Amino acid sequence: MDHDNNQDLKTIFNHINVPGIDVTKSVMNQLEEDKMNNRGKFFAKYKISTLVIIGSLLVASSAFAAAHLSTLTNSKGDVVYEEKKFEKSAIPNNTKGKQVRSLKANRLGQDLLKPGQAAAIYMAGDNSEGELHVVRGSRLEFSDSASLRNELKGSGARTFDKLQDKYDFVGSSLSYYPNQLSDQEEAALTDQLEQEARNSKQQYAMKMLDVSKENWSMIARYKGEGQTILVQPIRTNNMLRIHLAEEPTAKTITVDGVEMLYSEYESGSKGVRFIYNIPNSDFHINYYIEATKGVTKDELLAMAKAYLQ
């Protein structure tokens, strides 16, 4: 399993066609042969200390694409959000075999795990090839704001029945992250599952992992007057790094003393990202809110301020 030895980061590749990622016919043909090509609109590779996502994490369409190459800090002055243009070095030695095994591991997670569960899966390749992947089941779905509010009670997150008194809550999906393993625990688990995988006809081995309700990501959807609002918080005590395929145009603004990244897209939609520091906690919530073109900038920023209160 590959590591970032300098820092543990959650890394997002927020574009469906990230350069250096092989989605060629040869890879897809192999997936089809293994009946693993029915993936939907994105796939994710969850690793123990690094989260790598190819496609549209926390987004519903390509319109929810990029924010400015910049940083946001927490109340201690630590950088907790960073954006940078994609470089091939971000995914070292990303061979076709690794890509196929990653897709298979995540498909197994969807097929074998219940919503909200997580597991470590070792996928054995040819000869000595193989990697340990951390995968999750499908997201927990909530159709009403009261149930979501009860689920997130004490987390520091706010859940509204309405935004701006005219955009109604219509649903949410929530995903918890597994507890992070130490290097020693990870190495021992890798050795154990590798041996089991190579002795298995399926060439993989899986072990359930404990899930932490401290770390999670969510999408909440609001609709009204023909407009759609997506609220996308991530609760974490780590840095979130986003890799962009193109140079973005977001602007850094300050709203009531809080630094935010504001974006306007070609479709007319608008987005804002900011950090909410949870009182008396090492955790923070990284919020991203995006609205379709009928919502004004002032309305969007008013929504952001409501989440900071």
Secondary structure, DSSP 8 states (H G I E B T S, - for coil): ----SS--EEEEE-STT-TT----HHHHHHHHHTT-----S-EEEE-SS-EEEES-TT-SSTTS----S-EEE-TTS-EEEEEEE--GGGSTT--HHHHHHHHHHHHHHHHHS-TT-EEEEEEE-STT-EEEEEEE---EEESSHHHHHHHTTTSS----SEETTTEEEEEEEEEEEE----HHHHHHHHHHHHHHHHTSTTSEEEEEE-EEEEEEEEEEEEEETTEEEEEEEEEESSEEEEEESS----EEEEETTEEEEEEE-TTS-EEEEEEEE-TTSS-EEEEEEEE-TTS-HHHHHHHHHHHH-
